[in-house]
Amino acid sequence: MKKIFSVLFFLFAHALHALPVGNPAEIKLAPCTSECPSFLSCSVGFYGDYVFNRHLQTVRGKVIDTTKLFTNAGYVAVNFFDRWTIFSTLGVTNLSLNTSLGAFNAIDPHPLFEIETESAFSYSIGGRGALFCYKKFWFGLSGRYFSTEPNVKRFYIASGAVSYPGDAVRTHYSEWQVAGGVSYRYNEYFIPYAAVKYAHAFWKLNNGNLFIIEDNTNTHLFNMKNHKHWGYAIGLTLCPLCSDVLAVIAEARFGDEKAFHINVLTLF
């Protein structure tokens, strides 16, 4: 594993969570002047993505205060010629929402409203490619799709109404994204990167259908989409202990969301 190219990718989404941009520098761990690229190599590892606030709004245009999405998954990637990668994640995701009930119902005053989902199976698929290398810089593009279908575990209204619908309210979260970015090989084992991204997200909740919470509080569960589309990411790839088979990628994302991502990879 000799080359490392960093590419960032736009996010495309049909849901609540925004996807990591990532450092396609994970593909190789050698200088971009390296010769004899490998036709085929693979990487596997742990994938964690933690969105602390995804900027969403209902389809009626009401802004949601806070939405969170936490994913823990396994990661596998296949790399071709040290420049192109296809990858996938398989894991579990849960979502939560915290906002004024006024975002869903025309109520005055607006009590606090919370939604919490169960942990559910999630997956993503995507690809990235390094377009060109100039001295220590790599430039590239990437894209990804993510999906999960969790049931709502709990509704809560600050006035005291609580409901546990079980599998009565099933949601669908999906997201697609694309991004473009640049990485800089400071040395063999320290590669920072930066990227811009565009995302489209959609959380299918109940399409405005009425749901009655325990104390007969009527709540319309409107679908949601992202309030902001453009964002940016900064990250760092580290190869600890001068290893050429282990890489740790850490990333922070801002703009359309506040999120942190970590990817621990073994390359072979």
BALOBA-1460 file (C-alpha; in Angstrom, 3 decimals):
// residues 268
<rec num="1" residu="m" x="0.000" y="0.000" z="0.000"/>
<rec num="2" residu="k" x="2.031" y="2.904" z="-1.190"/>
<rec num="3" residu="k" x="-0.062" y="5.729" z="-2.383"/>
<rec num="4" residu="i" x="-2.519" y="7.813" z="-0.577"/>
<rec num="5" residu="f" x="-4.948" y="10.038" z="-2.271"/>
<rec num="6" residu="s" x="-7.467" y="12.138" z="-0.627"/>
<rec num="7" residu="v" x="-10.741" y="12.789" z="-2.247"/>
<rec num="8" residu="l" x="-13.832" y="14.252" z="-0.843"/>
<rec num="9" residu="f" x="-17.278" y="13.594" z="-1.930"/>
<rec num="10" residu="f" x="-20.637" y="15.277" z="-1.990"/>
<rec num="11" residu="l" x="-23.365" y="13.793" z="0.061"/>
<rec num="12" residu="f" x="-26.622" y="12.759" z="-1.436"/>
<rec num="13" residu="a" x="-29.311" y="12.056" z="1.101"/>
<rec num="14" residu="h" x="-32.928" y="11.176" z="1.488"/>
<rec num="15" residu="a" x="-33.122" y="11.513" z="5.171"/>
<rec num="16" residu="l" x="-31.859" y="12.917" z="8.305"/>
<rec num="17" residu="h" x="-28.244" y="12.149" z="8.521"/>
<rec num="18" residu="a" x="-25.424" y="13.552" z="6.488"/>
<rec num="19" residu="l" x="-22.665" y="11.313" z="5.266"/>
<rec num="20" residu="p" x="-18.944" y="11.564" z="5.926"/>
<rec num="21" residu="v" x="-16.846" y="13.064" z="3.192"/>
<rec num="22" residu="g" x="-13.848" y="10.906" z="3.998"/>
<rec num="23" residu="n" x="-10.244" y="10.895" z="2.894"/>
<rec num="24" residu="p" x="-9.786" y="8.669" z="-0.120"/>
<rec num="25" residu="a" x="-6.208" y="8.854" z="0.932"/>
<rec num="26" residu="e" x="-7.140" y="5.715" z="2.810"/>
<rec num="27" residu="i" x="-6.526" y="3.717" z="-0.346"/>
<rec num="28" residu="k" x="-2.770" y="3.947" z="-0.272"/>
<rec num="29" residu="l" x="-0.073" y="4.769" z="2.200"/>
<rec num="30" residu="a" x="2.821" y="5.700" z="-0.045"/>
<rec num="31" residu="p" x="3.926" y="8.917" z="-1.796"/>
<rec num="32" residu="c" x="2.021" y="9.929" z="-4.894"/>
<rec num="33" residu="t" x="5.296" y="9.611" z="-6.810"/>
<rec num="34" residu="s" x="5.240" y="5.884" z="-6.110"/>
<rec num="35" residu="e" x="5.488" y="3.621" z="-9.140"/>
<rec num="36" residu="c" x="3.850" y="0.275" z="-9.905"/>
<rec num="37" residu="p" x="0.361" y="0.875" z="-8.532"/>
<rec num="38" residu="s" x="-1.530" y="-2.183" z="-7.300"/>
<rec num="39" residu="f" x="-4.263" y="-3.424" z="-9.607"/>
<rec num="40" residu="l" x="-6.362" y="-4.530" z="-6.644"/>
<rec num="41" residu="s" x="-6.248" y="-3.952" z="-2.887"/>
<rec num="42" residu="c" x="-8.787" y="-4.024" z="-0.067"/>
<rec num="43" residu="s" x="-9.444" y="-2.359" z="3.267"/>
<rec num="44" residu="v" x="-11.782" y="-3.259" z="6.132"/>
<rec num="45" residu="g" x="-12.459" y="-1.637" z="9.472"/>
<rec num="46" residu="f" x="-14.720" y="0.213" z="11.878"/>
<rec num="47" residu="y" x="-16.930" y="3.092" z="10.721"/>
<rec num="48" residu="g" x="-18.465" y="5.527" z="13.208"/>
<rec num="49" residu="d" x="-20.459" y="8.616" z="12.219"/>
<rec num="50" residu="y" x="-22.034" y="10.904" z="14.823"/>
<rec num="51" residu="v" x="-24.261" y="13.785" z="13.698"/>
<rec num="52" residu="f" x="-25.012" y="16.117" z="16.614"/>
<rec num="53" residu="n" x="-27.228" y="18.512" z="14.657"/>
<rec num="54" residu="r" x="-28.480" y="18.003" z="11.136"/>
<rec num="55" residu="h" x="-30.247" y="21.140" z="9.923"/>
<rec num="56" residu="l" x="-33.688" y="19.912" z="8.861"/>
<rec num="57" residu="q" x="-37.100" y="21.359" z="8.206"/>
<rec num="58" residu="t" x="-40.536" y="19.841" z="7.682"/>
<rec num="59" residu="v" x="-41.959" y="19.754" z="4.179"/>
<rec num="60" residu="r" x="-44.149" y="22.692" z="5.340"/>
<rec num="61" residu="g" x="-40.995" y="24.775" z="5.805"/>
<rec num="62" residu="k" x="-40.884" y="24.710" z="9.638"/>
<rec num="63" residu="v" x="-37.280" y="24.504" z="10.880"/>
<rec num="64" residu="i" x="-36.380" y="21.698" z="13.328"/>
<rec num="65" residu="d" x="-34.218" y="22.744" z="16.298"/>
<rec num="66" residu="t" x="-32.007" y="19.645" z="16.679"/>
<rec num="67" residu="t" x="-31.754" y="16.295" z="14.957"/>
<rec num="68" residu="k" x="-29.163" y="13.660" z="15.796"/>
<rec num="69" residu="l" x="-28.084" y="10.542" z="13.993"/>
<rec num="70" residu="f" x="-25.533" y="8.026" z="15.290"/>
<rec num="71" residu="t" x="-24.166" y="5.174" z="13.180"/>
<rec num="72" residu="n" x="-21.775" y="2.358" z="14.085"/>
<rec num="73" residu="a" x="-20.870" y="-0.010" z="11.278"/>
<rec num="74" residu="g" x="-18.336" y="-2.222" z="9.605"/>
<rec num="75" residu="y" x="-16.568" y="-0.878" z="6.522"/>
<rec num="76" residu="v" x="-15.184" y="-2.644" z="3.460"/>
<rec num="77" residu="a" x="-13.584" y="-1.131" z="0.352"/>
<rec num="78" residu="v" x="-12.048" y="-2.435" z="-2.848"/>
<rec num="79" residu="n" x="-9.404" y="-0.247" z="-4.490"/>
<rec num="80" residu="f" x="-8.302" y="-0.336" z="-8.133"/>
<rec num="81" residu="f" x="-4.964" y="0.949" z="-9.424"/>
<rec num="82" residu="d" x="-4.518" y="3.017" z="-6.252"/>
<rec num="83" residu="r" x="-6.918" y="5.604" z="-7.660"/>
<rec num="84" residu="w" x="-10.469" y="4.267" z="-7.642"/>
<rec num="85" residu="t" x="-12.476" y="2.813" z="-4.781"/>
<rec num="86" residu="i" x="-15.897" y="1.297" z="-4.278"/>
<rec num="87" residu="f" x="-17.011" y="0.830" z="-0.673"/>
<rec num="88" residu="s" x="-19.892" y="-0.168" z="1.557"/>
<rec num="89" residu="t" x="-20.903" y="-0.017" z="5.211"/>
<rec num="90" residu="l" x="-23.223" y="-2.337" z="7.148"/>
<rec num="91" residu="g" x="-24.275" y="-1.431" z="10.670"/>
<rec num="92" residu="v" x="-26.907" y="0.080" z="12.951"/>
<rec num="93" residu="t" x="-28.265" y="3.631" z="13.186"/>
<rec num="94" residu="n" x="-30.598" y="5.495" z="15.535"/>
<rec num="95" residu="l" x="-32.108" y="8.956" z="15.158"/>
<rec num="96" residu="s" x="-33.579" y="11.500" z="17.546"/>
<rec num="97" residu="l" x="-35.333" y="14.838" z="17.173"/>
<rec num="98" residu="n" x="-35.808" y="17.673" z="19.665"/>
<rec num="99" residu="t" x="-37.847" y="20.734" z="18.702"/>
<rec num="100" residu="s" x="-40.932" y="22.826" z="19.369"/>
<rec num="101" residu="l" x="-44.196" y="21.011" z="18.664"/>
<rec num="102" residu="g" x="-45.098" y="24.074" z="16.614"/>
<rec num="103" residu="a" x="-42.924" y="22.663" z="13.824"/>
<rec num="104" residu="f" x="-45.573" y="19.952" z="13.387"/>
<rec num="105" residu="n" x="-48.758" y="21.442" z="14.857"/>
<rec num="106" residu="a" x="-50.105" y="25.001" z="14.999"/>
<rec num="107" residu="i" x="-50.087" y="25.100" z="18.810"/>
<rec num="108" residu="d" x="-49.612" y="28.117" z="21.068"/>
<rec num="109" residu="p" x="-47.664" y="27.959" z="23.314"/>
<rec num="110" residu="h" x="-45.306" y="25.462" z="21.682"/>
<rec num="111" residu="p" x="-44.185" y="22.705" z="24.086"/>
<rec num="112" residu="l" x="-41.009" y="20.721" z="23.565"/>
<rec num="113" residu="f" x="-41.465" y="17.725" z="21.259"/>
<rec num="114" residu="e" x="-39.091" y="14.756" z="21.032"/>
<rec num="115" residu="i" x="-38.863" y="11.729" z="18.765"/>
<rec num="116" residu="e" x="-36.495" y="8.820" z="19.414"/>
<rec num="117" residu="t" x="-36.122" y="5.829" z="17.096"/>
<rec num="118" residu="e" x="-34.948" y="2.309" z="17.772"/>
<rec num="119" residu="s" x="-31.558" y="1.198" z="16.501"/>
<rec num="120" residu="a" x="-32.026" y="-0.272" z="13.035"/>
<rec num="121" residu="f" x="-29.988" y="-1.857" z="10.281"/>
<rec num="122" residu="s" x="-28.371" y="0.669" z="7.949"/>
<rec num="123" residu="y" x="-26.141" y="0.503" z="4.916"/>
<rec num="124" residu="s" x="-24.302" y="2.770" z="2.532"/>
<rec num="125" residu="i" x="-22.637" y="2.300" z="-0.849"/>
<rec num="126" residu="g" x="-20.378" y="4.671" z="-2.704"/>
<rec num="127" residu="g" x="-17.278" y="5.352" z="-4.709"/>
<rec num="128" residu="r" x="-14.417" y="7.791" z="-4.944"/>
<rec num="129" residu="g" x="-11.612" y="8.534" z="-7.322"/>
<rec num="130" residu="a" x="-8.395" y="10.507" z="-7.350"/>
<rec num="131" residu="l" x="-8.410" y="12.774" z="-10.384"/>
<rec num="132" residu="f" x="-4.795" y="13.923" z="-10.324"/>
<rec num="133" residu="c" x="-1.771" y="14.435" z="-8.112"/>
<rec num="134" residu="y" x="0.416" y="17.554" z="-8.020"/>
<rec num="135" residu="k" x="3.516" y="17.257" z="-5.875"/>
<rec num="136" residu="k" x="2.096" y="16.456" z="-2.424"/>
<rec num="137" residu="f" x="-1.520" y="17.332" z="-3.260"/>
<rec num="138" residu="w" x="-4.280" y="14.932" z="-4.310"/>
<rec num="139" residu="f" x="-7.541" y="16.152" z="-5.867"/>
<rec num="140" residu="g" x="-10.627" y="13.978" z="-6.179"/>
<rec num="141" residu="l" x="-14.382" y="13.400" z="-6.159"/>
<rec num="142" residu="s" x="-16.703" y="10.970" z="-4.389"/>
<rec num="143" residu="g" x="-20.350" y="10.044" z="-3.956"/>
<rec num="144" residu="r" x="-22.388" y="7.959" z="-1.554"/>
<rec num="145" residu="y" x="-25.909" y="6.735" z="-0.751"/>
<rec num="146" residu="f" x="-27.163" y="5.830" z="2.737"/>
<rec num="147" residu="s" x="-30.418" y="4.231" z="3.945"/>
<rec num="148" residu="t" x="-32.076" y="2.984" z="7.129"/>
<rec num="149" residu="e" x="-35.659" y="2.230" z="8.238"/>
<rec num="150" residu="p" x="-35.994" y="2.549" z="12.039"/>
<rec num="151" residu="n" x="-39.244" y="2.313" z="13.985"/>
<rec num="152" residu="v" x="-40.164" y="5.169" z="16.322"/>
<rec num="153" residu="k" x="-39.361" y="4.076" z="19.874"/>
<rec num="154" residu="r" x="-40.759" y="7.066" z="21.781"/>
<rec num="155" residu="f" x="-42.718" y="10.297" z="21.338"/>
<rec num="156" residu="y" x="-42.596" y="12.858" z="24.138"/>
<rec num="157" residu="i" x="-44.290" y="16.223" z="24.668"/>
<rec num="158" residu="a" x="-43.111" y="18.438" z="27.543"/>
<rec num="159" residu="s" x="-46.682" y="18.833" z="28.768"/>
<rec num="160" residu="g" x="-46.409" y="15.234" z="29.957"/>
<rec num="161" residu="a" x="-47.685" y="13.172" z="27.024"/>
<rec num="162" residu="v" x="-45.543" y="10.125" z="26.219"/>
<rec num="163" residu="s" x="-46.180" y="7.398" z="23.684"/>
<rec num="164" residu="y" x="-44.339" y="4.178" z="22.804"/>
<rec num="165" residu="p" x="-45.755" y="3.187" z="19.409"/>
<rec num="166" residu="g" x="-43.636" y="0.063" z="18.928"/>
<rec num="167" residu="d" x="-43.682" y="-0.831" z="15.243"/>
<rec num="168" residu="a" x="-46.776" y="1.295" z="14.534"/>
<rec num="169" residu="v" x="-44.700" y="4.165" z="13.126"/>
<rec num="170" residu="r" x="-41.972" y="3.034" z="10.748"/>
<rec num="171" residu="t" x="-39.709" y="5.671" z="9.246"/>
<rec num="172" residu="h" x="-37.422" y="5.692" z="6.223"/>
<rec num="173" residu="y" x="-34.212" y="7.670" z="6.223"/>
<rec num="174" residu="s" x="-32.107" y="7.860" z="3.073"/>
<rec num="175" residu="e" x="-29.400" y="10.180" z="1.843"/>
<rec num="176" residu="w" x="-27.231" y="10.733" z="-1.206"/>
<rec num="177" residu="q" x="-24.200" y="12.994" z="-1.378"/>
<rec num="178" residu="v" x="-21.353" y="14.138" z="-3.625"/>
<rec num="179" residu="a" x="-18.176" y="16.021" z="-2.698"/>
<rec num="180" residu="g" x="-14.903" y="17.322" z="-4.030"/>
<rec num="181" residu="g" x="-11.737" y="17.984" z="-2.089"/>
<rec num="182" residu="v" x="-7.994" y="18.022" z="-1.723"/>
<rec num="183" residu="s" x="-5.526" y="16.275" z="0.578"/>
<rec num="184" residu="y" x="-1.930" y="17.149" z="1.360"/>
<rec num="185" residu="r" x="0.676" y="14.500" z="2.126"/>
<rec num="186" residu="y" x="2.691" y="16.246" z="4.828"/>
<rec num="187" residu="n" x="4.688" y="13.057" z="5.252"/>
<rec num="188" residu="e" x="4.182" y="9.313" z="4.934"/>
<rec num="189" residu="y" x="1.892" y="9.065" z="7.951"/>
<rec num="190" residu="f" x="0.178" y="12.445" z="8.331"/>
<rec num="191" residu="i" x="-2.298" y="13.510" z="5.632"/>
<rec num="192" residu="p" x="-4.762" y="16.373" z="6.309"/>
<rec num="193" residu="y" x="-7.604" y="17.097" z="3.898"/>
<rec num="194" residu="a" x="-10.472" y="19.519" z="3.238"/>
<rec num="195" residu="a" x="-13.606" y="19.325" z="1.103"/>
<rec num="196" residu="v" x="-16.844" y="20.963" z="0.060"/>
<rec num="197" residu="k" x="-20.022" y="18.918" z="-0.282"/>
<rec num="198" residu="y" x="-23.609" y="19.083" z="-1.444"/>
<rec num="199" residu="a" x="-26.276" y="16.909" z="0.178"/>
<rec num="200" residu="h" x="-29.934" y="16.127" z="-0.246"/>
<rec num="201" residu="a" x="-31.669" y="14.461" z="2.695"/>
<rec num="202" residu="f" x="-35.177" y="13.222" z="3.357"/>
<rec num="203" residu="w" x="-36.711" y="11.645" z="6.458"/>
<rec num="204" residu="k" x="-40.033" y="9.996" z="5.640"/>
<rec num="205" residu="l" x="-41.917" y="10.065" z="8.910"/>
<rec num="206" residu="n" x="-45.645" y="9.794" z="8.262"/>
<rec num="207" residu="n" x="-46.344" y="12.310" z="5.480"/>
<rec num="208" residu="g" x="-48.566" y="14.509" z="7.632"/>
<rec num="209" residu="n" x="-50.827" y="11.717" z="8.853"/>
<rec num="210" residu="l" x="-52.260" y="12.230" z="12.318"/>
<rec num="211" residu="f" x="-50.807" y="10.365" z="15.292"/>
<rec num="212" residu="i" x="-52.503" y="10.534" z="18.694"/>
<rec num="213" residu="i" x="-50.141" y="10.607" z="21.680"/>
<rec num="214" residu="e" x="-51.285" y="9.172" z="25.020"/>
<rec num="215" residu="d" x="-53.216" y="12.111" z="26.469"/>
<rec num="216" residu="n" x="-55.125" y="12.606" z="23.175"/>
<rec num="217" residu="t" x="-52.635" y="15.166" z="21.882"/>
<rec num="218" residu="n" x="-53.051" y="15.174" z="18.103"/>
<rec num="219" residu="t" x="-49.723" y="15.379" z="16.263"/>
<rec num="220" residu="h" x="-49.228" y="15.515" z="12.500"/>
<rec num="221" residu="l" x="-46.038" y="13.645" z="11.614"/>
<rec num="222" residu="f" x="-44.780" y="15.576" z="8.614"/>
<rec num="223" residu="n" x="-41.862" y="14.353" z="6.514"/>
<rec num="224" residu="m" x="-38.602" y="16.284" z="6.762"/>
<rec num="225" residu="k" x="-35.810" y="17.350" z="4.425"/>
<rec num="226" residu="n" x="-32.525" y="19.178" z="4.866"/>
<rec num="227" residu="h" x="-32.767" y="22.897" z="5.561"/>
<rec num="228" residu="k" x="-29.240" y="23.536" z="4.222"/>
<rec num="229" residu="h" x="-27.571" y="21.724" z="1.320"/>
<rec num="230" residu="w" x="-23.984" y="22.969" z="1.244"/>
<rec num="231" residu="g" x="-21.349" y="22.110" z="3.805"/>
<rec num="232" residu="y" x="-17.651" y="21.554" z="4.271"/>
<rec num="233" residu="a" x="-15.379" y="19.097" z="6.022"/>
<rec num="234" residu="i" x="-11.859" y="19.013" z="7.438"/>
<rec num="235" residu="g" x="-10.092" y="15.830" z="8.371"/>
<rec num="236" residu="l" x="-6.866" y="13.983" z="9.004"/>
<rec num="237" residu="t" x="-5.507" y="10.555" z="8.112"/>
<rec num="238" residu="l" x="-2.949" y="9.102" z="10.521"/>
<rec num="239" residu="c" x="-0.893" y="5.955" z="10.107"/>
<rec num="240" residu="p" x="0.099" y="5.212" z="13.716"/>
<rec num="241" residu="l" x="3.402" y="3.601" z="14.661"/>
<rec num="242" residu="c" x="4.701" y="4.120" z="11.133"/>
<rec num="243" residu="s" x="2.382" y="1.355" z="9.967"/>
<rec num="244" residu="d" x="1.729" y="0.761" z="6.267"/>
<rec num="245" residu="v" x="-1.342" y="-1.403" z="6.955"/>
<rec num="246" residu="l" x="-3.277" y="0.642" z="9.525"/>
<rec num="247" residu="a" x="-4.917" y="4.035" z="9.060"/>
<rec num="248" residu="v" x="-7.143" y="6.183" z="11.288"/>
<rec num="249" residu="i" x="-9.296" y="8.855" z="9.637"/>
<rec num="250" residu="a" x="-10.960" y="11.554" z="11.758"/>
<rec num="251" residu="e" x="-13.282" y="14.167" z="10.259"/>
<rec num="252" residu="a" x="-15.419" y="17.111" z="11.377"/>
<rec num="253" residu="r" x="-18.265" y="18.525" z="9.242"/>
<rec num="254" residu="f" x="-19.946" y="21.926" z="9.390"/>
<rec num="255" residu="g" x="-22.369" y="24.112" z="7.455"/>
<rec num="256" residu="d" x="-25.348" y="21.871" z="6.769"/>
<rec num="257" residu="e" x="-24.623" y="19.873" z="9.939"/>
<rec num="258" residu="k" x="-22.393" y="19.479" z="12.970"/>
<rec num="259" residu="a" x="-20.853" y="16.034" z="12.893"/>
<rec num="260" residu="f" x="-17.811" y="13.917" z="13.726"/>
<rec num="261" residu="h" x="-16.643" y="10.825" z="11.864"/>
<rec num="262" residu="i" x="-13.975" y="8.217" z="12.594"/>
<rec num="263" residu="n" x="-12.821" y="5.373" z="10.378"/>
<rec num="264" residu="v" x="-10.212" y="2.823" z="11.502"/>
<rec num="265" residu="l" x="-8.892" y="0.786" z="8.560"/>
<rec num="266" residu="t" x="-6.702" y="-2.210" z="8.003"/>
<rec num="267" residu="l" x="-5.248" y="-2.268" z="4.492"/>
<rec num="268" residu="f" x="-4.181" y="-5.397" z="2.631"/>
